[in-house]
Amino acid sequence: MAKRWLDPNNDGDPSDGVDGYRLDVAAETPLGFWREFRTHVRQTNPEAYLMGEIWWEEWPDKLMDPEPYLKGDIFDAVMNYRWYKSVRHFFNESPNKISVSEVTDSLNSFRSNLRSVNNYAMMNYTGGFDTPRILTSLFNKNKYKFHSKVHENPTYKIHKPDADTFTTLKLLLIQQYTYVGAPHIYAGEEMGMWGADDPSSRKPLIWTDYTFENEVAHPLGQKRPIDKVEFNHDLFQFHQKLIQIRKSNPVLIEGKLEFIKVDNSNSVLAYRRFNKNNEIIVLFNHDHQPKTVKIPLSKVGMYKDILENAKIATEGETLTAEIPAKSACLLKLIN
């Protein structure tokens, strides 16, 4: 079956086949099988990409360490649930909220025991067909992937998220598009769709050429707001902007990563993506107040905020940024 789709006409040229496979619930299958599977796949297409779903070690508190699957003999990457759980609990105002230093320590720890080639290929995944949509995930303040539908939790919010949630989402998206690994966007997230865990995360996509009725019903018969269902052009354009920034700045794809500002008291986080000649500093102000932040520079020069959110000035080896509340800036070295 794998060979059938890698080389559909069986002519020895895989260019007309799929580029790889996502292997569902891969942790439920012995490692030896996947080693043989990789060998078989690579015999057909030496460039095929294999990505495994490696999820829970102990639900709902302990996610599995994917290291045994990422030694070069099984998968190229896995669905990076650990990344999303950490950044969700950092950006979301919830009882499970973690600090700047805690999210930094988590992200560093996740990368530390994996090969570099795997870290850069990871599927940075915020949600899919068997999780809540990201807007609903952020709108609710529960544990990650725990009681995330009304039949498990009658107080779970399923209506359109509020403005604060959209602000939180944009901060998380900036982190996703500027971090090590491959951003994954579940179809409909860019449209502004919301929904609880399966089956509500599988609602029809809200294409602009369709008209949808308002959402008025609650599965348990509870009162809920009446929500207009429509394509969110602002969020769609925000995704487009971040995609354009990432594609036009390869340092965000291939560059090294270093955390350079970890300030718990001010809820300020900064890291740099860099190579020999290029650098972009990613700075978050997750506080409810504007901040003036001083950043030590490894590369002295002029910087520009690609997102045009911050006022910046450089003096010697220090950059000073005036950044609004609940916002981020991308400070690009321009000379």
FENRAZI-V725529 format. One record per residue. N is the residue number from 0. NEAR is the number of other ideal C-beta (glycine too) atoms within 12 Angstrom. Layout:
n:N near:NEAR
n:N near:NEAR
This chain:
n:0 near:12
n:1 near:27
n:2 near:22
n:3 near:16
n:4 near:20
n:5 near:32
n:6 near:22
n:7 near:19
n:8 near:14
n:9 near:14
n:10 near:12
n:11 near:15
n:12 near:13
n:13 near:27
n:14 near:16
n:15 near:15
n:16 near:24
n:17 near:23
n:18 near:19
n:19 near:29
n:20 near:31
n:21 near:25
n:22 near:31
n:23 near:18
n:24 near:17
n:25 near:30
n:26 near:27
n:27 near:16
n:28 near:20
n:29 near:14
n:30 near:23
n:31 near:13
n:32 near:19
n:33 near:33
n:34 near:21
n:35 near:17
n:36 near:30
n:37 near:33
n:38 near:18
n:39 near:21
n:40 near:34
n:41 near:26
n:42 near:17
n:43 near:30
n:44 near:27
n:45 near:14
n:46 near:16
n:47 near:30
n:48 near:28
n:49 near:37
n:50 near:35
n:51 near:39
n:52 near:32
n:53 near:37
n:54 near:33
n:55 near:23
n:56 near:16
n:57 near:10
n:58 near:16
n:59 near:19
n:60 near:14
n:61 near:16
n:62 near:30
n:63 near:28
n:64 near:22
n:65 near:38
n:66 near:23
n:67 near:25
n:68 near:36
n:69 near:36
n:70 near:19
n:71 near:20
n:72 near:20
n:73 near:33
n:74 near:41
n:75 near:36
n:76 near:37
n:77 near:43
n:78 near:39
n:79 near:40
n:80 near:37
n:81 near:37
n:82 near:39
n:83 near:42
n:84 near:38
n:85 near:35
n:86 near:42
n:87 near:44
n:88 near:32
n:89 near:35
n:90 near:39
n:91 near:35
n:92 near:25
n:93 near:21
n:94 near:12
n:95 near:24
n:96 near:23
n:97 near:27
n:98 near:22
n:99 near:32
n:100 near:20
n:101 near:22
n:102 near:36
n:103 near:30
n:104 near:20
n:105 near:26
n:106 near:36
n:107 near:23
n:108 near:18
n:109 near:34
n:110 near:33
n:111 near:14
n:112 near:17
n:113 near:33
n:114 near:21
n:115 near:19
n:116 near:19
n:117 near:34
n:118 near:32
n:119 near:27
n:120 near:30
n:121 near:38
n:122 near:38
n:123 near:39
n:124 near:38
n:125 near:41
n:126 near:41
n:127 near:30
n:128 near:22
n:129 near:25
n:130 near:35
n:131 near:44
n:132 near:42
n:133 near:45
n:134 near:44
n:135 near:42
n:136 near:45
n:137 near:39
n:138 near:32
n:139 near:39
n:140 near:28
n:141 near:28
n:142 near:26
n:143 near:37
n:144 near:35
n:145 near:26
n:146 near:21
n:147 near:36
n:148 near:31
n:149 near:27
n:150 near:18
n:151 near:21
n:152 near:21
n:153 near:17
n:154 near:19
n:155 near:31
n:156 near:31
n:157 near:37
n:158 near:29
n:159 near:27
n:160 near:32
n:161 near:20
n:162 near:14
n:163 near:20
n:164 near:32
n:165 near:24
n:166 near:30
n:167 near:35
n:168 near:41
n:169 near:33
n:170 near:40
n:171 near:41
n:172 near:39
n:173 near:38
n:174 near:39
n:175 near:39
n:176 near:39
n:177 near:41
n:178 near:40
n:179 near:39
n:180 near:40
n:181 near:29
n:182 near:33
n:183 near:31
n:184 near:31
n:185 near:32
n:186 near:20
n:187 near:32
n:188 near:37
n:189 near:33
n:190 near:32
n:191 near:33
n:192 near:37
n:193 near:38
n:194 near:44
n:195 near:39
n:196 near:31
n:197 near:21
n:198 near:19
n:199 near:33
n:200 near:32
n:201 near:21
n:202 near:26
n:203 near:18
n:204 near:22
n:205 near:30
n:206 near:17
n:207 near:15
n:208 near:8
n:209 near:13
n:210 near:13
n:211 near:20
n:212 near:15
n:213 near:15
n:214 near:23
n:215 near:18
n:216 near:18
n:217 near:23
n:218 near:20
n:219 near:17
n:220 near:10
n:221 near:16
n:222 near:10
n:223 near:21
n:224 near:18
n:225 near:14
n:226 near:27
n:227 near:17
n:228 near:27
n:229 near:23
n:230 near:22
n:231 near:26
n:232 near:15
n:233 near:19
n:234 near:30
n:235 near:24
n:236 near:17
n:237 near:30
n:238 near:30
n:239 near:18
n:240 near:23
n:241 near:34
n:242 near:22
n:243 near:16
n:244 near:31
n:245 near:33
n:246 near:15
n:247 near:18
n:248 near:29
n:249 near:17
n:250 near:30
n:251 near:39
n:252 near:26
n:253 near:22
n:254 near:30
n:255 near:23
n:256 near:32
n:257 near:26
n:258 near:30
n:259 near:30
n:260 near:34
n:261 near:28
n:262 near:25
n:263 near:20
n:264 near:14
n:265 near:25
n:266 near:35
n:267 near:37
n:268 near:42
n:269 near:41
n:270 near:37
n:271 near:35
n:272 near:37
n:273 near:29
n:274 near:21
n:275 near:12
n:276 near:13
n:277 near:26
n:278 near:36
n:279 near:41
n:280 near:46
n:281 near:46
n:282 near:47
n:283 near:47
n:284 near:34
n:285 near:40
n:286 near:24
n:287 near:15
n:288 near:17
n:289 near:21
n:290 near:33
n:291 near:23
n:292 near:36
n:293 near:26
n:294 near:39
n:295 near:21
n:296 near:28
n:297 near:24
n:298 near:30
n:299 near:16
n:300 near:20
n:301 near:18
n:302 near:33
n:303 near:26
n:304 near:29
n:305 near:31
n:306 near:32
n:307 near:18
n:308 near:28
n:309 near:35
n:310 near:22
n:311 near:32
n:312 near:21
n:313 near:25
n:314 near:15
n:315 near:12
n:316 near:15
n:317 near:20
n:318 near:38
n:319 near:23
n:320 near:36
n:321 near:22
n:322 near:40
n:323 near:27
n:324 near:22
n:325 near:29
n:326 near:32
n:327 near:44
n:328 near:37
n:329 near:40
n:330 near:43
n:331 near:34
n:332 near:32
n:333 near:19
n:334 near:13
